[in-house]
Amino acid sequence: MARNHQWLDALTNGQMLRDWLALGAPLFFGTIHWSLVLGGLALSVMLLPVLIGIPLLLFVLAGIRALAALDHQMMLALLDQPPPELANDVDTDGANLGERLGLYLGSGQTWRSLIYLGLTLPVGAITFSVALLLLPLIFVELLILAPLTIDMRLVSVRLLHFLALGTHRVMGLLLPKRGHERERDVSRLETVYEYEEPRYYLDDDGEIIPVKAKRGL
């Protein structure tokens, strides 16, 4: 009986809406990404002969990294998935303007973030087009077959969710995740000594000599 009600859950739990939003949002955000990135890079390069061009380029490069991370985490949160903590391979503490610019230009994460933002629009267009092809199947399964108790095991709904989640997970491979740092196990590096209770023995001269045995674990 519970299986017969799964199609009602699919209609009302909001997961399909989140999937459609996650598939359609890249078309909107991708256009914004392209406009900001291309406009920012073009303007900063044109202003390089002027002093303001260098800090502007630095701001654009840092913005590319932040924008890619924000987009990826936002899409996974929309899909009700825990957004990962992304790594940062640039340490700019104490660096001057030229050093910071060199760090960002030499960082692979900067260029991977740029590729991520560049792929958002075309990949979003392709996946949303595929989702539109699934729309008739979703309509038939949930609104016609399911009320007639014809169980298709929510094939269309599962395909839609797989498409949405798979798209953003594959895109996320471009962005490095922060690995859980392993705590250093020093238990094997340290020598632990256990002292036994003091013992005594009688030497040849008849004196009682205390003995403290030391044993390494």
C-alpha positions in Angstrom: 0.0 0.0 0.0 2.9 2.4 0.8 4.2 2.0 -2.7 0.9 3.1 -4.2 1.3 6.4 -2.4 4.8 7.1 -3.6 3.6 9.1 -6.6 1.7 11.4 -4.2 4.9 11.9 -2.3 6.7 12.8 -5.6 4.0 15.4 -6.3 4.1 17.0 -2.9 7.5 16.7 -1.3 9.1 19.5 -3.3 12.0 17.4 -4.7 10.8 17.7 -8.3 10.5 21.5 -7.9 14.1 21.6 -6.6 15.3 19.4 -9.4 13.7 21.7 -12.0 15.1 24.8 -10.4 18.6 23.2 -10.2 18.4 22.4 -13.9 16.9 25.8 -15.0 19.0 28.1 -12.7 22.2 27.6 -14.7 20.6 29.2 -17.7 19.9 32.3 -15.7 23.1 32.3 -13.5 25.3 31.2 -16.4 24.3 34.4 -18.4 25.2 36.5 -15.3 28.5 34.6 -14.9 29.5 35.2 -18.5 28.6 38.9 -18.3 30.5 39.5 -15.1 33.6 37.4 -15.9 34.0 38.6 -19.5 33.2 42.2 -18.6 35.5 42.2 -15.6 38.4 40.6 -17.4 38.1 42.8 -20.4 37.8 46.0 -18.3 40.8 45.0 -16.1 43.0 44.1 -19.0 42.2 47.4 -20.8 43.0 49.3 -17.6 46.3 47.5 -17.0 48.4 50.4 -18.4 46.7 52.5 -15.7 47.4 51.8 -12.1 43.8 50.9 -11.3 43.9 47.9 -13.7 46.1 45.8 -11.5 44.0 45.8 -8.3 40.9 45.5 -10.5 42.3 42.3 -12.1 43.1 41.0 -8.7 39.6 41.6 -7.6 38.2 39.9 -10.7 40.4 36.8 -10.2 39.4 36.5 -6.6 35.7 37.0 -7.6 35.9 34.2 -10.1 37.0 31.8 -7.4 34.3 33.0 -5.0 31.6 33.0 -7.6 32.3 29.4 -8.7 32.3 28.2 -5.1 29.1 30.0 -4.3 27.3 28.6 -7.4 28.3 25.0 -6.7 27.4 25.2 -3.0 24.1 26.9 -3.8 23.1 24.3 -6.4 23.8 21.4 -4.0 21.9 23.1 -1.2 19.0 23.6 -3.6 19.1 19.8 -4.2 19.0 19.2 -0.5 22.6 17.9 -0.5 25.2 18.9 2.0 27.5 21.4 0.2 31.1 20.5 0.5 33.8 22.7 2.0 36.0 23.8 -0.9 39.8 24.0 -0.6 41.8 27.2 -0.9 45.3 26.8 -2.4 46.2 30.4 -2.0 47.5 32.0 1.2 47.7 35.7 0.8 48.4 36.7 4.4 51.1 39.4 4.4 51.5 39.4 0.6 51.6 42.7 -1.3 49.7 43.5 -4.5 52.1 42.0 -7.0 52.5 38.8 -4.9 48.8 38.3 -4.5 48.3 38.8 -8.3 51.0 36.2 -9.0 49.5 33.7 -6.5 46.0 34.0 -8.1 47.4 33.8 -11.6 49.5 30.8 -10.8 46.7 28.9 -8.9 45.1 26.0 -10.7 42.0 26.6 -8.7 41.6 30.0 -10.3 41.6 28.6 -13.8 39.4 25.6 -12.9 36.9 28.1 -11.4 37.0 30.0 -14.7 36.3 26.8 -16.6 33.4 26.0 -14.2 31.8 29.3 -14.7 32.3 29.1 -18.5 30.6 25.7 -18.7 27.6 26.7 -16.5 25.6 28.1 -19.4 26.2 25.5 -22.2 25.9 22.6 -19.8 22.8 24.1 -18.2 21.3 24.5 -21.7 21.9 20.8 -22.6 20.7 19.3 -19.3 17.6 21.5 -19.2 16.8 20.4 -22.8 17.1 16.8 -21.7 14.8 17.5 -18.8 12.2 18.9 -21.1 12.2 15.6 -23.0 11.4 13.9 -19.7 8.4 16.2 -19.1 5.9 14.2 -21.1 6.9 11.0 -19.4 6.6 12.7 -16.0 3.2 13.9 -16.9 2.0 10.5 -18.1 3.4 8.6 -15.2 2.3 10.9 -12.3 -1.0 12.2 -13.6 -2.4 9.4 -15.7 -0.8 6.0 -14.9 -0.3 6.4 -11.2 -3.9 7.4 -10.4 -4.9 4.2 -12.3 -2.6 2.2 -10.0 -0.2 1.4 -12.8 3.2 1.4 -11.0 6.2 2.5 -13.0 8.4 2.9 -9.9 8.7 6.7 -10.5 11.1 6.1 -13.4 10.7 9.6 -14.8 11.1 11.3 -11.3 14.2 9.3 -10.6 15.7 10.2 -14.0 15.0 13.9 -13.4 16.7 13.8 -10.0 19.6 11.8 -11.3 20.1 14.3 -14.1 20.0 17.3 -11.8 22.2 15.9 -9.1 24.6 14.2 -11.5 25.1 17.4 -13.5 26.1 19.5 -10.5 28.3 16.8 -9.0 30.2 16.3 -12.2 30.6 20.1 -12.5 31.8 20.1 -8.9 34.8 17.9 -9.9 36.4 21.0 -11.2 36.5 22.5 -7.8 38.9 21.0 -5.2 37.3 19.8 -2.0 38.9 20.3 1.4 39.9 16.9 2.7 39.6 16.1 6.3 43.0 16.5 7.7 44.1 13.4 9.4 45.1 13.9 13.0 48.6 12.9 13.6 48.8 9.7 15.6 51.6 10.2 18.0 50.8 7.2 20.1 53.2 5.1 18.1 55.9 7.7 18.0 56.1 8.1 21.7 57.7 5.6 24.0 55.5 5.0 26.9 57.0 3.6 30.0 55.2 1.8 32.7 56.9 1.5 36.0 56.2 -1.6 38.1 56.0 -1.5 41.8 59.4 -1.2 43.4 61.1 -4.5 44.3 64.0 -5.2 46.6 66.7 -7.8 46.7 69.5 -8.7 49.0 73.0 -8.3 47.7 76.1 -10.2 48.6 76.9 -7.8 51.4 73.5 -8.3 53.0 72.2 -4.9 52.0 68.6 -4.5 50.8 68.7 -2.8 47.4 65.5 -1.3 45.8 64.9 -2.1 42.2 62.6 -0.2 39.9 62.1 -2.1 36.7 61.3 0.0 33.6 59.5 -1.6 30.7 58.7 0.0 27.4 55.3 -0.6 25.9 
